[in-house]
Amino acid sequence: MKSTSTPTFLIADDHSIVRQGISLLIKELFFNAKIYQSGTFKETLKVLKDTKIDLLVLDINFPDGNSLNILSETKTLQPGLKILIFSAYEEDLYALRYLNAGASGYLNKGSNEDEIKQALQSMMVSGKYITQNIKDRILESYISKKPLNPLEQLSNREVEVARLLIKGFGNMEIAELLQIKKSTVSTFKNRIFEKLEIVNLAELIDLFQLYQ
């Protein structure tokens, strides 16, 4: 793997205009920076295999997949790699998921220029970046004793029932599979919805997709 004494950046995004815009901001902050670009996961992994990168600015969705699936692979290639997720997806829904999966920071694409520069500088200096909003959520979780992952509130049996509901099984089928009464399934379902503060199956599916 080729190494360099200058700060090296890899901007991985399938939109050229995003890559160019971030490149300009990086050059303003680090005049001697070496900047690589990629538009697919395949290209991203190739650069990481060939060149030592200090900071990877990574989008979530690409034509050839979702970045959540390759975070571990990027860390395997370069264990000390700093990763800033830069996405249009809602921070409240996605930031903690990606931070837990191995990213070092999360920034929404709707952020202004100063916020983007602050994130880039923070990533290079401290190796991490989270917004005040996410800091507040973590603090709120600590104070309220409620988990950041809402699914952690469910008992093992409730998780079993929830997974079967998501797979499309009805109450009677779940009762037969788990060898419990149909009324018990209904009770579990009500508890699941109450704990997760949801009202329908679609919301349950969304939560499991986000946090599992």
KOLFITOR-100787 format. One record per residue (C-alpha): residue in one letter; y, z, x. Coordinates in steps of 0.25 Angstrom, whole numbers. Each point is the difference from the previous one (the first is absolute). Layout:
residues N
(node "a", (Y, Z, X))
...
//
This chain:
residues 212
(node "m", (0, 0, 0))
(node "k", (13, -4, 5))
(node "s", (11, 11, 2))
(node "t", (15, 0, 2))
(node "s", (11, 9, 5))
(node "t", (9, -4, -11))
(node "p", (-1, 5, -15))
(node "t", (-10, -9, -8))
(node "f", (1, -2, -15))
(node "l", (-10, -8, -9))
(node "i", (6, -4, -14))
(node "a", (-11, -3, -9))
(node "d", (5, -6, -13))
(node "d", (-4, -13, -8))
(node "h", (14, -3, -2))
(node "s", (8, -6, 12))
(node "i", (13, 4, -5))
(node "v", (-4, 15, 0))
(node "r", (-5, -2, 14))
(node "q", (12, -7, 5))
(node "g", (9, 11, -7))
(node "i", (-7, 12, 7))
(node "s", (0, -8, 13))
(node "l", (15, 0, 0))
(node "l", (1, 15, -3))
(node "i", (-10, 3, 11))
(node "k", (8, -8, 10))
(node "e", (13, 7, -4))
(node "l", (-7, 14, 3))
(node "f", (-8, -4, 12))
(node "f", (6, -12, 8))
(node "n", (-12, -2, 9))
(node "a", (-10, 1, -11))
(node "k", (-12, -10, 0))
(node "i", (-3, -4, -14))
(node "y", (-13, -6, -6))
(node "q", (-2, -5, -14))
(node "s", (-12, -2, -9))
(node "g", (-1, -5, -14))
(node "t", (-15, 3, -2))
(node "f", (-10, 12, 3))
(node "k", (-7, -10, 9))
(node "e", (12, -3, 8))
(node "t", (4, 15, 0))
(node "l", (-14, 4, 6))
(node "k", (1, -11, 10))
(node "v", (13, 5, 6))
(node "l", (-5, 15, 0))
(node "k", (-12, -5, 8))
(node "d", (8, -7, 10))
(node "t", (13, 8, 2))
(node "k", (4, 15, 0))
(node "i", (9, 2, -11))
(node "d", (9, 12, -2))
(node "l", (4, -2, -14))
(node "l", (-7, -8, -11))
(node "v", (9, -2, -13))
(node "l", (-10, -4, -10))
(node "d", (1, -5, -14))
(node "i", (-11, 4, -11))
(node "n", (-5, -13, -6))
(node "f", (-4, -12, 8))
(node "p", (-7, -13, -4))
(node "d", (-12, 5, 7))
(node "g", (-1, 14, -6))
(node "n", (7, 14, -1))
(node "s", (5, 7, 12))
(node "l", (-7, 13, -5))
(node "n", (-13, -6, 4))
(node "i", (4, -3, 15))
(node "l", (8, 13, 3))
(node "s", (-13, 6, 7))
(node "e", (-3, -13, 7))
(node "t", (14, -1, 6))
(node "k", (-1, 15, 5))
(node "t", (-13, -4, 6))
(node "l", (6, -11, 8))
(node "q", (12, 8, 4))
(node "p", (-2, 15, -3))
(node "g", (15, 4, 4))
(node "l", (6, -11, -9))
(node "k", (11, 4, -9))
(node "i", (0, -7, -13))
(node "l", (12, -1, -10))
(node "i", (-4, -5, -14))
(node "f", (11, -9, -5))
(node "s", (-3, -4, -14))
(node "a", (7, -3, -13))
(node "y", (-10, 9, -7))
(node "e", (5, 13, -6))
(node "e", (1, 12, 10))
(node "d", (-4, 10, -10))
(node "l", (-14, -7, -3))
(node "y", (-3, -5, 14))
(node "a", (6, 7, 11))
(node "l", (-9, 12, 1))
(node "r", (-12, -8, -2))
(node "y", (3, -9, 12))
(node "l", (5, 12, 8))
(node "n", (-14, 7, -2))
(node "a", (-7, -13, 4))
(node "g", (6, 0, 14))
(node "a", (14, -6, -1))
(node "s", (12, 8, 7))
(node "g", (11, -4, -10))
(node "y", (3, -6, -13))
(node "l", (13, -8, -4))
(node "n", (3, -8, -12))
(node "k", (5, -14, 1))
(node "g", (12, 4, -9))
(node "s", (6, 9, 11))
(node "n", (13, -4, 6))
(node "e", (2, -4, 14))
(node "d", (4, 14, 5))
(node "e", (-12, 6, -6))
(node "i", (-9, -11, 7))
(node "k", (7, 2, 13))
(node "q", (-2, 15, -1))
(node "a", (-15, -1, -4))
(node "l", (-2, -10, 13))
(node "q", (7, 10, 9))
(node "s", (-8, 12, -6))
(node "m", (-13, -7, 2))
(node "m", (3, -3, 14))
(node "v", (5, 14, 4))
(node "s", (-9, 9, -8))
(node "g", (-11, -9, -4))
(node "k", (2, 2, -15))
(node "y", (10, -2, -12))
(node "i", (0, 5, -14))
(node "t", (11, 0, -10))
(node "q", (7, 12, -6))
(node "n", (-7, -3, -13))
(node "i", (-14, 1, 6))
(node "k", (4, 13, 8))
(node "d", (5, 5, -14))
(node "r", (-14, -3, -6))
(node "i", (-7, 7, 11))
(node "l", (8, 12, -1))
(node "e", (-1, 0, -15))
(node "s", (-15, -1, 1))
(node "y", (0, 12, 10))
(node "i", (9, 9, -9))
(node "s", (-7, -4, -13))
(node "k", (-14, 1, 6))
(node "k", (-3, -13, -7))
(node "p", (-8, -11, 9))
(node "l", (7, -12, 4))
(node "n", (-12, -8, -4))
(node "p", (-1, 3, -15))
(node "l", (-15, -3, 0))
(node "e", (-3, 13, 8))
(node "q", (3, 8, -13))
(node "l", (-13, -5, -6))
(node "s", (-13, 7, 1))
(node "n", (-12, -8, 5))
(node "r", (-6, -2, -14))
(node "e", (14, -5, -5))
(node "v", (0, -10, 12))
(node "e", (-14, -4, -4))
(node "v", (5, -2, -15))
(node "a", (12, -7, 5))
(node "r", (-7, -10, 9))
(node "l", (-10, -4, -12))
(node "l", (12, -2, -9))
(node "i", (7, -9, 10))
(node "k", (-13, -8, 1))
(node "g", (0, -2, -15))
(node "f", (-10, 10, -5))
(node "g", (2, 6, -14))
(node "n", (-1, 14, -3))
(node "m", (-15, -1, -5))
(node "e", (-4, -8, 12))
(node "i", (7, 11, 9))
(node "a", (-7, 11, -8))
(node "e", (-14, -6, 2))
(node "l", (3, -3, 15))
(node "l", (4, 14, 3))
(node "q", (-9, 6, -10))
(node "i", (11, 8, -7))
(node "k", (5, 0, -14))
(node "k", (9, -11, -5))
(node "s", (10, 11, -5))
(node "t", (0, 5, 15))
(node "v", (4, -14, 5))
(node "s", (11, 0, -10))
(node "t", (5, 14, 5))
(node "f", (-1, -5, 15))
(node "k", (8, -13, -4))
(node "n", (11, 9, -6))
(node "r", (1, 9, 12))
(node "i", (0, -12, 9))
(node "f", (12, -6, -8))
(node "e", (7, 13, -1))
(node "k", (-1, 3, 15))
(node "l", (4, -13, 4))
(node "e", (11, -1, -10))
(node "i", (-4, -14, -5))
(node "v", (-3, -5, -14))
(node "n", (-10, -12, 1))
(node "l", (-11, -6, 9))
(node "a", (10, -10, 6))
(node "e", (8, 11, 7))
(node "l", (-13, 7, 4))
(node "i", (-5, -13, 7))
(node "d", (14, -2, 7))
(node "l", (-1, 15, 5))
(node "f", (-14, -2, 6))
(node "q", (5, -13, 7))
(node "l", (12, 7, 6))
(node "y", (-7, 12, 5))
(node "q", (-15, -3, 2))
//
